[in-house]
Amino acid sequence: MSAATGFKEVDEARYDEMLGVLPPELWIDKGFLVGEPYDHRRCKATGRFTASFAAFICYRGKYYESEEAMAVAEFKAFDPATLTV
């Protein structure tokens, strides 16, 4: 992805709370997307109009929440090694 999504560090309790609030829209090795869409917009990865979701990542023992909602394709393409906090 060309446009960097910012993340803020959160504690494990916030990560677990959001994981348990609804079944995730997507849950993969790096994290998950909350199961309720935040909004609908053009995806930066595909150019298609789609739902976007609050994103949470666990990387190197720390927990992060996205500062803007992410589409499924954006989340799948995101490399946690590029986290900007």
MODELLER restraints for C-alpha pairs under 7 A, 6 or more apart:
rsr = mdl.restraints
at = mdl.atoms
rsr.add(forms.Gaussian(group=physical.xy_distance, feature=features.Distance(at['CA:1:A'], at['CA:45:A']), mean=6.19, stdev=0.5))
rsr.add(forms.Gaussian(group=physical.xy_distance, feature=features.Distance(at['CA:1:A'], at['CA:74:A']), mean=6.97, stdev=0.5))
rsr.add(forms.Gaussian(group=physical.xy_distance, feature=features.Distance(at['CA:1:A'], at['CA:77:A']), mean=6.48, stdev=0.5))
rsr.add(forms.Gaussian(group=physical.xy_distance, feature=features.Distance(at['CA:1:A'], at['CA:78:A']), mean=6.71, stdev=0.5))
rsr.add(forms.Gaussian(group=physical.xy_distance, feature=features.Distance(at['CA:5:A'], at['CA:66:A']), mean=6.91, stdev=0.5))
rsr.add(forms.Gaussian(group=physical.xy_distance, feature=features.Distance(at['CA:5:A'], at['CA:68:A']), mean=6.91, stdev=0.5))
rsr.add(forms.Gaussian(group=physical.xy_distance, feature=features.Distance(at['CA:6:A'], at['CA:66:A']), mean=5.98, stdev=0.5))
rsr.add(forms.Gaussian(group=physical.xy_distance, feature=features.Distance(at['CA:6:A'], at['CA:67:A']), mean=5.46, stdev=0.5))
rsr.add(forms.Gaussian(group=physical.xy_distance, feature=features.Distance(at['CA:6:A'], at['CA:84:A']), mean=5.33, stdev=0.5))
rsr.add(forms.Gaussian(group=physical.xy_distance, feature=features.Distance(at['CA:6:A'], at['CA:85:A']), mean=6.26, stdev=0.5))
rsr.add(forms.Gaussian(group=physical.xy_distance, feature=features.Distance(at['CA:7:A'], at['CA:64:A']), mean=5.91, stdev=0.5))
rsr.add(forms.Gaussian(group=physical.xy_distance, feature=features.Distance(at['CA:7:A'], at['CA:65:A']), mean=5.38, stdev=0.5))
rsr.add(forms.Gaussian(group=physical.xy_distance, feature=features.Distance(at['CA:7:A'], at['CA:66:A']), mean=4.30, stdev=0.5))
rsr.add(forms.Gaussian(group=physical.xy_distance, feature=features.Distance(at['CA:7:A'], at['CA:67:A']), mean=5.30, stdev=0.5))
rsr.add(forms.Gaussian(group=physical.xy_distance, feature=features.Distance(at['CA:7:A'], at['CA:83:A']), mean=6.67, stdev=0.5))
rsr.add(forms.Gaussian(group=physical.xy_distance, feature=features.Distance(at['CA:7:A'], at['CA:84:A']), mean=5.95, stdev=0.5))
rsr.add(forms.Gaussian(group=physical.xy_distance, feature=features.Distance(at['CA:7:A'], at['CA:85:A']), mean=5.20, stdev=0.5))
rsr.add(forms.Gaussian(group=physical.xy_distance, feature=features.Distance(at['CA:8:A'], at['CA:64:A']), mean=5.43, stdev=0.5))
rsr.add(forms.Gaussian(group=physical.xy_distance, feature=features.Distance(at['CA:8:A'], at['CA:65:A']), mean=5.45, stdev=0.5))
rsr.add(forms.Gaussian(group=physical.xy_distance, feature=features.Distance(at['CA:8:A'], at['CA:66:A']), mean=6.45, stdev=0.5))
rsr.add(forms.Gaussian(group=physical.xy_distance, feature=features.Distance(at['CA:8:A'], at['CA:67:A']), mean=6.74, stdev=0.5))
rsr.add(forms.Gaussian(group=physical.xy_distance, feature=features.Distance(at['CA:8:A'], at['CA:85:A']), mean=5.20, stdev=0.5))
rsr.add(forms.Gaussian(group=physical.xy_distance, feature=features.Distance(at['CA:9:A'], at['CA:63:A']), mean=5.74, stdev=0.5))
rsr.add(forms.Gaussian(group=physical.xy_distance, feature=features.Distance(at['CA:9:A'], at['CA:64:A']), mean=4.37, stdev=0.5))
rsr.add(forms.Gaussian(group=physical.xy_distance, feature=features.Distance(at['CA:9:A'], at['CA:65:A']), mean=6.40, stdev=0.5))
rsr.add(forms.Gaussian(group=physical.xy_distance, feature=features.Distance(at['CA:9:A'], at['CA:85:A']), mean=6.84, stdev=0.5))
rsr.add(forms.Gaussian(group=physical.xy_distance, feature=features.Distance(at['CA:10:A'], at['CA:63:A']), mean=5.43, stdev=0.5))
rsr.add(forms.Gaussian(group=physical.xy_distance, feature=features.Distance(at['CA:10:A'], at['CA:64:A']), mean=5.32, stdev=0.5))
rsr.add(forms.Gaussian(group=physical.xy_distance, feature=features.Distance(at['CA:10:A'], at['CA:65:A']), mean=6.51, stdev=0.5))
rsr.add(forms.Gaussian(group=physical.xy_distance, feature=features.Distance(at['CA:11:A'], at['CA:63:A']), mean=6.09, stdev=0.5))
rsr.add(forms.Gaussian(group=physical.xy_distance, feature=features.Distance(at['CA:12:A'], at['CA:63:A']), mean=6.24, stdev=0.5))
rsr.add(forms.Gaussian(group=physical.xy_distance, feature=features.Distance(at['CA:15:A'], at['CA:56:A']), mean=6.76, stdev=0.5))
rsr.add(forms.Gaussian(group=physical.xy_distance, feature=features.Distance(at['CA:15:A'], at['CA:63:A']), mean=6.64, stdev=0.5))
rsr.add(forms.Gaussian(group=physical.xy_distance, feature=features.Distance(at['CA:18:A'], at['CA:34:A']), mean=6.76, stdev=0.5))
rsr.add(forms.Gaussian(group=physical.xy_distance, feature=features.Distance(at['CA:19:A'], at['CA:34:A']), mean=6.83, stdev=0.5))
rsr.add(forms.Gaussian(group=physical.xy_distance, feature=features.Distance(at['CA:22:A'], at['CA:34:A']), mean=6.75, stdev=0.5))
rsr.add(forms.Gaussian(group=physical.xy_distance, feature=features.Distance(at['CA:22:A'], at['CA:35:A']), mean=5.49, stdev=0.5))
rsr.add(forms.Gaussian(group=physical.xy_distance, feature=features.Distance(at['CA:23:A'], at['CA:35:A']), mean=5.46, stdev=0.5))
rsr.add(forms.Gaussian(group=physical.xy_distance, feature=features.Distance(at['CA:24:A'], at['CA:32:A']), mean=6.33, stdev=0.5))
rsr.add(forms.Gaussian(group=physical.xy_distance, feature=features.Distance(at['CA:24:A'], at['CA:33:A']), mean=5.63, stdev=0.5))
rsr.add(forms.Gaussian(group=physical.xy_distance, feature=features.Distance(at['CA:24:A'], at['CA:34:A']), mean=4.87, stdev=0.5))
rsr.add(forms.Gaussian(group=physical.xy_distance, feature=features.Distance(at['CA:24:A'], at['CA:35:A']), mean=4.23, stdev=0.5))
rsr.add(forms.Gaussian(group=physical.xy_distance, feature=features.Distance(at['CA:25:A'], at['CA:33:A']), mean=5.44, stdev=0.5))
rsr.add(forms.Gaussian(group=physical.xy_distance, feature=features.Distance(at['CA:25:A'], at['CA:34:A']), mean=5.83, stdev=0.5))
rsr.add(forms.Gaussian(group=physical.xy_distance, feature=features.Distance(at['CA:25:A'], at['CA:35:A']), mean=4.22, stdev=0.5))
rsr.add(forms.Gaussian(group=physical.xy_distance, feature=features.Distance(at['CA:26:A'], at['CA:32:A']), mean=5.41, stdev=0.5))
rsr.add(forms.Gaussian(group=physical.xy_distance, feature=features.Distance(at['CA:26:A'], at['CA:33:A']), mean=5.27, stdev=0.5))
rsr.add(forms.Gaussian(group=physical.xy_distance, feature=features.Distance(at['CA:27:A'], at['CA:33:A']), mean=6.57, stdev=0.5))
rsr.add(forms.Gaussian(group=physical.xy_distance, feature=features.Distance(at['CA:30:A'], at['CA:57:A']), mean=5.57, stdev=0.5))
rsr.add(forms.Gaussian(group=physical.xy_distance, feature=features.Distance(at['CA:30:A'], at['CA:58:A']), mean=5.83, stdev=0.5))
rsr.add(forms.Gaussian(group=physical.xy_distance, feature=features.Distance(at['CA:30:A'], at['CA:59:A']), mean=6.80, stdev=0.5))
rsr.add(forms.Gaussian(group=physical.xy_distance, feature=features.Distance(at['CA:31:A'], at['CA:56:A']), mean=5.51, stdev=0.5))
rsr.add(forms.Gaussian(group=physical.xy_distance, feature=features.Distance(at['CA:31:A'], at['CA:57:A']), mean=4.22, stdev=0.5))
rsr.add(forms.Gaussian(group=physical.xy_distance, feature=features.Distance(at['CA:31:A'], at['CA:58:A']), mean=5.72, stdev=0.5))
rsr.add(forms.Gaussian(group=physical.xy_distance, feature=features.Distance(at['CA:32:A'], at['CA:55:A']), mean=6.00, stdev=0.5))
rsr.add(forms.Gaussian(group=physical.xy_distance, feature=features.Distance(at['CA:32:A'], at['CA:56:A']), mean=5.48, stdev=0.5))
rsr.add(forms.Gaussian(group=physical.xy_distance, feature=features.Distance(at['CA:32:A'], at['CA:57:A']), mean=6.64, stdev=0.5))
rsr.add(forms.Gaussian(group=physical.xy_distance, feature=features.Distance(at['CA:33:A'], at['CA:53:A']), mean=5.72, stdev=0.5))
rsr.add(forms.Gaussian(group=physical.xy_distance, feature=features.Distance(at['CA:33:A'], at['CA:54:A']), mean=5.71, stdev=0.5))
rsr.add(forms.Gaussian(group=physical.xy_distance, feature=features.Distance(at['CA:33:A'], at['CA:55:A']), mean=4.61, stdev=0.5))
rsr.add(forms.Gaussian(group=physical.xy_distance, feature=features.Distance(at['CA:33:A'], at['CA:56:A']), mean=6.39, stdev=0.5))
rsr.add(forms.Gaussian(group=physical.xy_distance, feature=features.Distance(at['CA:34:A'], at['CA:53:A']), mean=5.92, stdev=0.5))
rsr.add(forms.Gaussian(group=physical.xy_distance, feature=features.Distance(at['CA:34:A'], at['CA:54:A']), mean=5.52, stdev=0.5))
rsr.add(forms.Gaussian(group=physical.xy_distance, feature=features.Distance(at['CA:34:A'], at['CA:55:A']), mean=6.49, stdev=0.5))
rsr.add(forms.Gaussian(group=physical.xy_distance, feature=features.Distance(at['CA:36:A'], at['CA:53:A']), mean=6.72, stdev=0.5))
rsr.add(forms.Gaussian(group=physical.xy_distance, feature=features.Distance(at['CA:37:A'], at['CA:51:A']), mean=5.75, stdev=0.5))
rsr.add(forms.Gaussian(group=physical.xy_distance, feature=features.Distance(at['CA:37:A'], at['CA:52:A']), mean=5.48, stdev=0.5))
rsr.add(forms.Gaussian(group=physical.xy_distance, feature=features.Distance(at['CA:37:A'], at['CA:53:A']), mean=4.76, stdev=0.5))
rsr.add(forms.Gaussian(group=physical.xy_distance, feature=features.Distance(at['CA:38:A'], at['CA:52:A']), mean=5.76, stdev=0.5))
rsr.add(forms.Gaussian(group=physical.xy_distance, feature=features.Distance(at['CA:38:A'], at['CA:53:A']), mean=5.02, stdev=0.5))
rsr.add(forms.Gaussian(group=physical.xy_distance, feature=features.Distance(at['CA:38:A'], at['CA:54:A']), mean=6.56, stdev=0.5))
rsr.add(forms.Gaussian(group=physical.xy_distance, feature=features.Distance(at['CA:38:A'], at['CA:69:A']), mean=6.52, stdev=0.5))
rsr.add(forms.Gaussian(group=physical.xy_distance, feature=features.Distance(at['CA:39:A'], at['CA:51:A']), mean=5.82, stdev=0.5))
rsr.add(forms.Gaussian(group=physical.xy_distance, feature=features.Distance(at['CA:39:A'], at['CA:52:A']), mean=5.55, stdev=0.5))
rsr.add(forms.Gaussian(group=physical.xy_distance, feature=features.Distance(at['CA:40:A'], at['CA:49:A']), mean=6.74, stdev=0.5))
rsr.add(forms.Gaussian(group=physical.xy_distance, feature=features.Distance(at['CA:40:A'], at['CA:50:A']), mean=5.27, stdev=0.5))
rsr.add(forms.Gaussian(group=physical.xy_distance, feature=features.Distance(at['CA:40:A'], at['CA:51:A']), mean=4.19, stdev=0.5))
rsr.add(forms.Gaussian(group=physical.xy_distance, feature=features.Distance(at['CA:40:A'], at['CA:52:A']), mean=5.71, stdev=0.5))
rsr.add(forms.Gaussian(group=physical.xy_distance, feature=features.Distance(at['CA:41:A'], at['CA:49:A']), mean=5.20, stdev=0.5))
rsr.add(forms.Gaussian(group=physical.xy_distance, feature=features.Distance(at['CA:41:A'], at['CA:50:A']), mean=5.60, stdev=0.5))
rsr.add(forms.Gaussian(group=physical.xy_distance, feature=features.Distance(at['CA:41:A'], at['CA:51:A']), mean=6.44, stdev=0.5))
rsr.add(forms.Gaussian(group=physical.xy_distance, feature=features.Distance(at['CA:42:A'], at['CA:48:A']), mean=5.31, stdev=0.5))
rsr.add(forms.Gaussian(group=physical.xy_distance, feature=features.Distance(at['CA:42:A'], at['CA:49:A']), mean=4.19, stdev=0.5))
rsr.add(forms.Gaussian(group=physical.xy_distance, feature=features.Distance(at['CA:42:A'], at['CA:50:A']), mean=6.13, stdev=0.5))
rsr.add(forms.Gaussian(group=physical.xy_distance, feature=features.Distance(at['CA:43:A'], at['CA:49:A']), mean=6.08, stdev=0.5))
rsr.add(forms.Gaussian(group=physical.xy_distance, feature=features.Distance(at['CA:43:A'], at['CA:50:A']), mean=6.36, stdev=0.5))
rsr.add(forms.Gaussian(group=physical.xy_distance, feature=features.Distance(at['CA:43:A'], at['CA:71:A']), mean=6.04, stdev=0.5))
rsr.add(forms.Gaussian(group=physical.xy_distance, feature=features.Distance(at['CA:44:A'], at['CA:74:A']), mean=6.73, stdev=0.5))
rsr.add(forms.Gaussian(group=physical.xy_distance, feature=features.Distance(at['CA:45:A'], at['CA:73:A']), mean=6.17, stdev=0.5))
rsr.add(forms.Gaussian(group=physical.xy_distance, feature=features.Distance(at['CA:45:A'], at['CA:74:A']), mean=5.55, stdev=0.5))
rsr.add(forms.Gaussian(group=physical.xy_distance, feature=features.Distance(at['CA:50:A'], at['CA:71:A']), mean=6.84, stdev=0.5))
rsr.add(forms.Gaussian(group=physical.xy_distance, feature=features.Distance(at['CA:51:A'], at['CA:71:A']), mean=6.01, stdev=0.5))
rsr.add(forms.Gaussian(group=physical.xy_distance, feature=features.Distance(at['CA:52:A'], at['CA:69:A']), mean=5.30, stdev=0.5))
rsr.add(forms.Gaussian(group=physical.xy_distance, feature=features.Distance(at['CA:52:A'], at['CA:70:A']), mean=4.76, stdev=0.5))
rsr.add(forms.Gaussian(group=physical.xy_distance, feature=features.Distance(at['CA:52:A'], at['CA:71:A']), mean=4.19, stdev=0.5))
rsr.add(forms.Gaussian(group=physical.xy_distance, feature=features.Distance(at['CA:53:A'], at['CA:69:A']), mean=4.75, stdev=0.5))
rsr.add(forms.Gaussian(group=physical.xy_distance, feature=features.Distance(at['CA:53:A'], at['CA:70:A']), mean=5.23, stdev=0.5))
rsr.add(forms.Gaussian(group=physical.xy_distance, feature=features.Distance(at['CA:53:A'], at['CA:71:A']), mean=6.24, stdev=0.5))
rsr.add(forms.Gaussian(group=physical.xy_distance, feature=features.Distance(at['CA:54:A'], at['CA:66:A']), mean=6.51, stdev=0.5))
rsr.add(forms.Gaussian(group=physical.xy_distance, feature=features.Distance(at['CA:54:A'], at['CA:69:A']), mean=4.72, stdev=0.5))
rsr.add(forms.Gaussian(group=physical.xy_distance, feature=features.Distance(at['CA:54:A'], at['CA:70:A']), mean=6.43, stdev=0.5))
rsr.add(forms.Gaussian(group=physical.xy_distance, feature=features.Distance(at['CA:55:A'], at['CA:65:A']), mean=5.82, stdev=0.5))
rsr.add(forms.Gaussian(group=physical.xy_distance, feature=features.Distance(at['CA:55:A'], at['CA:66:A']), mean=5.26, stdev=0.5))
rsr.add(forms.Gaussian(group=physical.xy_distance, feature=features.Distance(at['CA:55:A'], at['CA:69:A']), mean=6.45, stdev=0.5))
rsr.add(forms.Gaussian(group=physical.xy_distance, feature=features.Distance(at['CA:55:A'], at['CA:70:A']), mean=6.37, stdev=0.5))
rsr.add(forms.Gaussian(group=physical.xy_distance, feature=features.Distance(at['CA:56:A'], at['CA:64:A']), mean=5.56, stdev=0.5))
rsr.add(forms.Gaussian(group=physical.xy_distance, feature=features.Distance(at['CA:56:A'], at['CA:65:A']), mean=4.58, stdev=0.5))
rsr.add(forms.Gaussian(group=physical.xy_distance, feature=features.Distance(at['CA:56:A'], at['CA:66:A']), mean=6.32, stdev=0.5))
rsr.add(forms.Gaussian(group=physical.xy_distance, feature=features.Distance(at['CA:57:A'], at['CA:63:A']), mean=5.81, stdev=0.5))
rsr.add(forms.Gaussian(group=physical.xy_distance, feature=features.Distance(at['CA:57:A'], at['CA:64:A']), mean=5.11, stdev=0.5))
rsr.add(forms.Gaussian(group=physical.xy_distance, feature=features.Distance(at['CA:57:A'], at['CA:65:A']), mean=6.53, stdev=0.5))
rsr.add(forms.Gaussian(group=physical.xy_distance, feature=features.Distance(at['CA:58:A'], at['CA:64:A']), mean=6.35, stdev=0.5))
rsr.add(forms.Gaussian(group=physical.xy_distance, feature=features.Distance(at['CA:59:A'], at['CA:80:A']), mean=6.59, stdev=0.5))
